[in-house]
Amino acid sequence: MGAIETVTARIGGENGSALRMTSSDGRRIPTARSRRGSVAFAASRFAMVPMMAVAGCATPGGPALPIPADNRPPIARCEAVRDIDWRRFDPWASRWGPEASTAGPERAGIIARQSELLAGIGRGETPHRPSPQALIVIRAYVPPAGHHAAVEYYGMTWREPDGQWWVWSQWINRLEPPPPPPPPPRPGEPEPEPAPTTWDARFPPVSGPVSGEVAARLEAAWSDPCRVWEPDRAPWTIPLLRRDPATRSRLRECPRGGAPILGDIVEAGQPPRLISYPCNMAFSTDKLLTSTAFARPAGSPPDQPTSLSEPGSDVAVEPL
């Protein structure tokens, strides 16, 4: 994942572990706290906010799906999006408020850096790959910070026409020290194999079918007809049509200690969608990405103990 190392670096300070990004001319881009389970990801004050499917903010723009527009369910039946005030919804607004909305010239650079973060997912020698007939391919990345301040999660899931969901997964602990060199051989013995030194050799990707639980979660999110209304990009604060009963506010803000997620989705016959959310969203699109980022092949033990809540819920997902 050399591309990751060229655009991100772990940083400390009062915000804890996070990521730093710089512009092409070397300027540091301001950072921000972020997403899932005490995970802080500061790629930029606007990073982890994905592309919108349509221009403008007055009406909701959903992803390109193989569902005709006249077959969309009424938005009033879609709980995750029905209360959003699309007239005030600015997909490029930062957590600092609408007045800090990212200027047009900066957006292409942010999108390019986000694409670079995803570029290495799926590479390497693994026995399972999406076939050309795969109905959907999802890639996702969750950065290192918080409880897993050293671990980066890279995942790819896909669904074949026979209904089987598969996963490619790589978890990289950037702070784990390299293994010591092997002891010298005894007289007459061959030289031992050298200790692995590259990230891929130390943390090789794995692949295989997902468990029944993960498959059910992916299938439900993929099949949700309300997904046609969900934006590819969401700001830190989402304006609402009515006051939230819990907070009495007409703004839905990301909670402190959350973490972002970045990904892309390719569905049969559709252009790729670059997606990023700054914190847990109730969207089925979020559930697709979260399930993908933390999925492992069925029957394979995780690389470390984890405590993962239901992806896409309001409860933090906390790899320990």
MARRODREN-91105 format. One record per residue (C-alpha): residue number from 0; x, y, z; residue in three letters. Coordinates in Angstrom, 2 decimals. Example, Ala and Ser with C-alpha at 12.3 -4.5 7.8 and 13.67 -1.06 7.14 Angstrom:
> 0;12.30;-4.50;7.80;ala;
> 1;13.67;-1.06;7.14;ser;
***
This chain:
> 0;0.00;0.00;0.00;met;
> 1;2.73;2.41;-0.96;gly;
> 2;0.14;4.97;-2.07;ala;
> 3;-1.16;5.22;1.47;ile;
> 4;2.23;6.06;2.85;glu;
> 5;2.76;8.84;0.31;thr;
> 6;-0.34;10.79;1.29;val;
> 7;-0.91;9.94;4.95;thr;
> 8;1.07;9.88;8.14;ala;
> 9;0.12;9.17;11.72;arg;
> 10;0.04;12.19;13.97;ile;
> 11;-0.62;12.63;17.68;gly;
> 12;-1.62;15.53;19.84;gly;
> 13;-4.83;16.32;21.61;glu;
> 14;-6.90;14.69;18.93;asn;
> 15;-5.05;11.43;19.30;gly;
> 16;-3.88;9.37;16.37;ser;
> 17;-5.05;10.50;13.00;ala;
> 18;-3.83;11.09;9.47;leu;
> 19;-2.21;14.07;7.86;arg;
> 20;-2.50;14.99;4.20;met;
> 21;-0.63;17.58;2.21;thr;
> 22;-1.41;19.32;-1.05;ser;
> 23;0.67;18.93;-4.18;ser;
> 24;2.69;22.03;-3.31;asp;
> 25;3.55;20.73;0.16;gly;
> 26;1.01;22.70;2.17;arg;
> 27;-0.55;20.85;5.08;arg;
> 28;-4.32;20.50;4.82;ile;
> 29;-6.16;21.23;8.12;pro;
> 30;-7.23;18.13;10.02;thr;
> 31;-10.43;17.08;11.74;ala;
> 32;-11.60;14.37;14.10;arg;
> 33;-13.75;11.65;12.74;ser;
> 34;-15.61;8.32;12.64;arg;
> 35;-16.21;4.86;13.86;arg;
> 36;-15.58;3.83;17.47;gly;
> 37;-13.16;6.46;18.75;ser;
> 38;-11.44;6.46;15.38;val;
> 39;-9.99;9.84;14.43;ala;
> 40;-9.24;10.35;10.76;phe;
> 41;-7.98;13.70;9.67;ala;
> 42;-7.33;13.47;5.97;ala;
> 43;-8.39;17.06;5.52;ser;
> 44;-11.11;19.20;6.93;arg;
> 45;-13.16;18.12;3.97;phe;
> 46;-11.76;14.65;3.30;ala;
> 47;-13.91;11.60;3.77;met;
> 48;-16.79;13.41;2.13;val;
> 49;-17.58;11.70;-1.17;pro;
> 50;-18.83;12.69;-4.57;met;
> 51;-22.44;13.67;-5.09;met;
> 52;-24.39;11.85;-7.77;ala;
> 53;-25.95;15.02;-9.14;val;
> 54;-25.00;18.67;-9.21;ala;
> 55;-26.60;21.06;-6.82;gly;
> 56;-28.20;20.57;-3.42;cys;
> 57;-31.88;21.34;-3.82;ala;
> 58;-33.04;17.77;-4.41;thr;
> 59;-31.66;14.42;-3.28;pro;
> 60;-29.41;12.72;-5.78;gly;
> 61;-29.10;8.98;-5.39;gly;
> 62;-26.58;6.57;-6.83;pro;
> 63;-26.81;5.06;-10.26;ala;
> 64;-28.58;1.75;-9.74;leu;
> 65;-30.26;-0.76;-12.06;pro;
> 66;-33.61;0.49;-10.73;ile;
> 67;-35.67;2.71;-13.04;pro;
> 68;-36.54;6.10;-11.59;ala;
> 69;-40.25;5.34;-11.77;asp;
> 70;-39.65;2.29;-9.56;asn;
> 71;-38.08;4.30;-6.75;arg;
> 72;-39.97;3.97;-3.47;pro;
> 73;-41.44;7.22;-2.19;pro;
> 74;-38.77;9.01;-0.21;ile;
> 75;-41.24;9.36;2.65;ala;
> 76;-40.97;5.59;3.16;arg;
> 77;-37.18;5.69;3.44;cys;
> 78;-36.38;6.36;7.07;glu;
> 79;-32.69;7.14;6.59;ala;
> 80;-33.28;10.04;4.17;val;
> 81;-36.87;11.19;4.56;arg;
> 82;-36.11;13.87;7.16;asp;
> 83;-33.15;15.42;5.32;ile;
> 84;-33.70;18.98;4.16;asp;
> 85;-32.28;18.69;0.65;trp;
> 86;-32.71;22.44;0.03;arg;
> 87;-30.05;23.13;2.67;arg;
> 88;-28.00;19.97;2.09;phe;
> 89;-24.47;20.83;0.95;asp;
> 90;-22.45;17.68;0.24;pro;
> 91;-19.20;19.67;0.27;trp;
> 92;-19.84;21.41;3.60;ala;
> 93;-17.18;20.72;6.22;ser;
> 94;-17.69;20.24;9.93;arg;
> 95;-16.91;23.94;10.32;trp;
> 96;-20.22;24.91;8.73;gly;
> 97;-21.67;25.82;5.32;pro;
> 98;-19.45;28.89;5.08;glu;
> 99;-16.47;26.49;4.97;ala;
> 100;-17.81;24.54;2.00;ser;
> 101;-14.98;23.28;-0.15;thr;
> 102;-14.30;25.47;-3.17;ala;
> 103;-14.66;23.89;-6.57;gly;
> 104;-10.95;23.89;-7.52;pro;
> 105;-10.06;21.95;-4.37;glu;
> 106;-12.55;19.16;-4.95;arg;
> 107;-10.68;17.43;-7.75;ala;
> 108;-7.57;17.16;-5.59;gly;
> 109;-9.52;15.68;-2.69;ile;
> 110;-11.19;13.16;-4.98;ile;
> 111;-7.82;12.19;-6.47;ala;
> 112;-6.29;11.60;-3.04;arg;
> 113;-9.29;9.55;-1.94;gln;
> 114;-9.03;7.44;-5.08;ser;
> 115;-5.35;6.89;-4.35;glu;
> 116;-6.20;5.53;-0.92;leu;
> 117;-8.39;2.87;-2.53;leu;
> 118;-6.13;2.04;-5.45;ala;
> 119;-4.27;-0.87;-3.85;gly;
> 120;-7.30;-2.73;-2.54;ile;
> 121;-7.69;-6.10;-4.21;gly;
> 122;-4.13;-6.46;-5.42;arg;
> 123;-1.69;-9.17;-4.36;gly;
> 124;-1.74;-12.91;-4.79;glu;
> 125;-5.00;-14.26;-3.40;thr;
> 126;-6.97;-17.18;-4.80;pro;
> 127;-10.28;-15.35;-5.15;his;
> 128;-11.11;-12.44;-7.42;arg;
> 129;-14.37;-10.91;-8.69;pro;
> 130;-15.43;-12.42;-11.98;ser;
> 131;-16.40;-10.17;-14.89;pro;
> 132;-19.99;-11.21;-14.15;gln;
> 133;-19.95;-9.99;-10.52;ala;
> 134;-23.11;-7.99;-9.85;leu;
> 135;-21.49;-5.58;-7.40;ile;
> 136;-17.93;-4.92;-6.19;val;
> 137;-17.38;-2.84;-3.05;ile;
> 138;-14.03;-1.51;-1.78;arg;
> 139;-13.66;0.17;1.61;ala;
> 140;-10.97;1.69;3.80;tyr;
> 141;-11.03;2.63;7.50;val;
> 142;-7.96;4.54;8.70;pro;
> 143;-5.85;3.96;11.83;pro;
> 144;-6.73;5.86;14.98;ala;
> 145;-8.40;5.59;18.37;gly;
> 146;-8.58;2.05;19.75;his;
> 147;-6.84;0.72;16.66;his;
> 148;-4.44;3.61;16.33;ala;
> 149;-1.99;1.58;14.30;ala;
> 150;-4.27;-0.61;12.17;val;
> 151;-5.53;0.17;8.70;glu;
> 152;-8.46;-1.85;7.38;tyr;
> 153;-8.72;-2.53;3.65;tyr;
> 154;-11.55;-4.65;2.28;gly;
> 155;-13.29;-5.66;-0.91;met;
> 156;-16.50;-7.67;-1.16;thr;
> 157;-18.39;-8.78;-4.22;trp;
> 158;-21.48;-10.77;-5.14;arg;
> 159;-21.41;-13.32;-7.89;glu;
> 160;-24.51;-14.18;-9.97;pro;
> 161;-25.00;-17.40;-7.97;asp;
> 162;-25.66;-15.28;-4.84;gly;
> 163;-22.33;-15.99;-3.12;gln;
> 164;-20.60;-13.07;-1.41;trp;
> 165;-16.79;-13.07;-1.29;trp;
> 166;-14.23;-10.95;0.51;val;
> 167;-10.64;-9.79;0.02;trp;
> 168;-9.24;-8.39;3.27;ser;
> 169;-6.02;-6.90;4.56;gln;
> 170;-5.42;-5.45;8.01;trp;
> 171;-2.07;-3.71;8.44;ile;
> 172;-0.64;-2.78;11.83;asn;
> 173;1.75;0.06;10.99;arg;
> 174;3.23;0.18;14.50;leu;
> 175;3.97;-3.51;14.96;glu;
> 176;7.76;-3.89;14.99;pro;
> 177;9.28;-6.07;12.29;pro;
> 178;10.10;-9.65;13.24;pro;
> 179;13.67;-10.29;14.38;pro;
> 180;16.06;-11.90;11.92;pro;
> 181;16.30;-15.68;12.14;pro;
> 182;19.20;-17.15;14.13;pro;
> 183;22.24;-18.21;12.14;pro;
> 184;22.11;-21.80;10.88;pro;
> 185;24.02;-24.57;12.57;arg;
> 186;26.94;-26.08;10.70;pro;
> 187;25.73;-28.05;7.72;gly;
> 188;22.22;-26.58;7.80;glu;
> 189;20.83;-24.43;4.97;pro;
> 190;20.41;-20.72;5.39;glu;
> 191;17.01;-19.90;6.96;pro;
> 192;14.42;-17.93;5.11;glu;
> 193;14.81;-14.20;5.81;pro;
> 194;12.18;-12.54;7.97;ala;
> 195;9.46;-10.75;5.99;pro;
> 196;10.10;-7.05;5.64;thr;
> 197;7.37;-5.62;3.39;thr;
> 198;3.91;-4.76;4.67;trp;
> 199;2.30;-7.26;2.32;asp;
> 200;4.63;-10.04;3.43;ala;
> 201;4.04;-9.31;7.11;arg;
> 202;0.29;-8.76;6.76;phe;
> 203;-0.74;-10.70;3.65;pro;
> 204;-4.23;-10.22;2.28;pro;
> 205;-6.69;-13.09;2.60;val;
> 206;-9.74;-13.97;0.55;ser;
> 207;-12.66;-16.35;0.56;gly;
> 208;-16.43;-16.58;1.01;pro;
> 209;-17.87;-14.46;3.80;val;
> 210;-19.78;-15.92;6.73;ser;
> 211;-23.53;-16.32;6.59;gly;
> 212;-23.98;-13.40;8.97;glu;
> 213;-21.91;-11.01;6.87;val;
> 214;-23.54;-12.25;3.67;ala;
> 215;-27.00;-11.56;5.10;ala;
> 216;-25.94;-8.07;6.12;arg;
> 217;-24.50;-7.30;2.69;leu;
> 218;-27.48;-8.79;0.88;glu;
> 219;-29.97;-6.76;2.89;ala;
> 220;-28.12;-3.49;2.31;ala;
> 221;-27.55;-4.22;-1.39;trp;
> 222;-31.23;-5.06;-1.92;ser;
> 223;-32.61;-2.03;-0.09;asp;
> 224;-34.64;-0.06;-2.67;pro;
> 225;-34.22;3.11;-0.61;cys;
> 226;-30.55;3.09;-1.51;arg;
> 227;-31.44;4.96;-4.72;val;
> 228;-32.05;8.08;-2.59;trp;
> 229;-28.83;7.93;-0.57;glu;
> 230;-26.09;10.45;-1.43;pro;
> 231;-22.55;9.37;-2.22;asp;
> 232;-21.36;12.16;0.00;arg;
> 233;-22.55;13.56;3.32;ala;
> 234;-21.36;16.55;5.34;pro;
> 235;-20.48;16.50;9.03;trp;
> 236;-23.80;18.21;9.84;thr;
> 237;-26.97;17.23;7.97;ile;
> 238;-29.90;19.68;7.95;pro;
> 239;-33.29;18.24;8.83;leu;
> 240;-36.83;19.15;7.86;leu;
> 241;-38.01;18.82;11.45;arg;
> 242;-36.44;18.73;14.88;arg;
> 243;-34.79;15.51;15.95;asp;
> 244;-36.86;14.15;18.88;pro;
> 245;-33.71;13.16;20.76;ala;
> 246;-31.75;16.39;20.39;thr;
> 247;-34.53;18.92;19.59;arg;
> 248;-32.25;20.19;16.84;ser;
> 249;-32.84;20.55;13.12;arg;
> 250;-29.25;19.51;12.54;leu;
> 251;-27.95;15.94;12.71;arg;
> 252;-24.30;16.14;13.73;glu;
> 253;-21.66;13.44;13.71;cys;
> 254;-20.87;12.31;17.26;pro;
> 255;-17.49;12.90;18.83;arg;
> 256;-15.27;9.87;18.63;gly;
> 257;-16.75;8.63;15.39;gly;
> 258;-14.64;7.75;12.37;ala;
> 259;-15.04;8.16;8.61;pro;
> 260;-15.14;5.51;5.99;ile;
> 261;-14.07;5.76;2.36;leu;
> 262;-14.98;3.42;-0.46;gly;
> 263;-16.20;2.90;-3.96;asp;
> 264;-18.93;0.76;-5.47;ile;
> 265;-19.22;-0.64;-8.96;val;
> 266;-22.48;-2.30;-9.97;glu;
> 267;-23.14;-4.14;-13.18;ala;
> 268;-23.43;-1.73;-16.07;gly;
> 269;-22.99;1.36;-13.90;gln;
> 270;-20.10;3.83;-13.47;pro;
> 271;-18.07;3.64;-10.24;pro;
> 272;-19.26;5.65;-7.26;arg;
> 273;-16.71;7.23;-4.92;leu;
> 274;-18.26;7.37;-1.45;ile;
> 275;-17.20;8.76;1.88;ser;
> 276;-19.06;9.51;5.07;tyr;
> 277;-17.56;11.41;8.01;pro;
> 278;-19.25;9.21;10.62;cys;
> 279;-21.77;6.39;10.97;asn;
> 280;-24.76;6.99;8.74;met;
> 281;-28.04;5.12;8.77;ala;
> 282;-27.72;4.58;5.02;phe;
> 283;-27.62;1.10;3.52;ser;
> 284;-24.66;2.36;1.51;thr;
> 285;-22.81;2.89;4.79;asp;
> 286;-23.65;-0.67;5.83;lys;
> 287;-22.19;-2.00;2.59;leu;
> 288;-18.91;-0.18;3.16;leu;
> 289;-18.63;-0.94;6.88;thr;
> 290;-19.37;-4.63;6.43;ser;
> 291;-16.75;-4.72;3.69;thr;
> 292;-14.03;-2.96;5.68;ala;
> 293;-14.25;-5.35;8.63;phe;
> 294;-15.20;-8.60;6.86;ala;
> 295;-12.89;-11.63;6.95;arg;
> 296;-13.25;-14.95;5.11;pro;
> 297;-15.57;-17.37;6.85;ala;
> 298;-13.72;-19.56;9.33;gly;
> 299;-10.56;-17.48;9.42;ser;
> 300;-9.62;-16.04;12.82;pro;
> 301;-9.28;-12.26;12.96;pro;
> 302;-5.80;-10.79;13.19;asp;
> 303;-6.66;-9.27;16.56;gln;
> 304;-9.53;-9.28;19.07;pro;
> 305;-12.35;-7.03;17.92;thr;
> 306;-15.57;-5.63;19.33;ser;
> 307;-17.69;-4.59;16.40;leu;
> 308;-21.22;-3.31;16.76;ser;
> 309;-23.73;-3.59;13.96;glu;
> 310;-22.18;-1.69;11.02;pro;
> 311;-24.14;1.37;10.08;gly;
> 312;-25.80;1.71;13.47;ser;
> 313;-25.48;4.66;15.79;asp;
> 314;-23.36;2.54;18.16;val;
> 315;-19.64;2.89;17.67;ala;
> 316;-17.72;0.14;15.95;val;
> 317;-14.65;-0.37;18.11;glu;
> 318;-11.79;-2.61;17.01;pro;
> 319;-9.82;-2.99;20.22;leu;
***
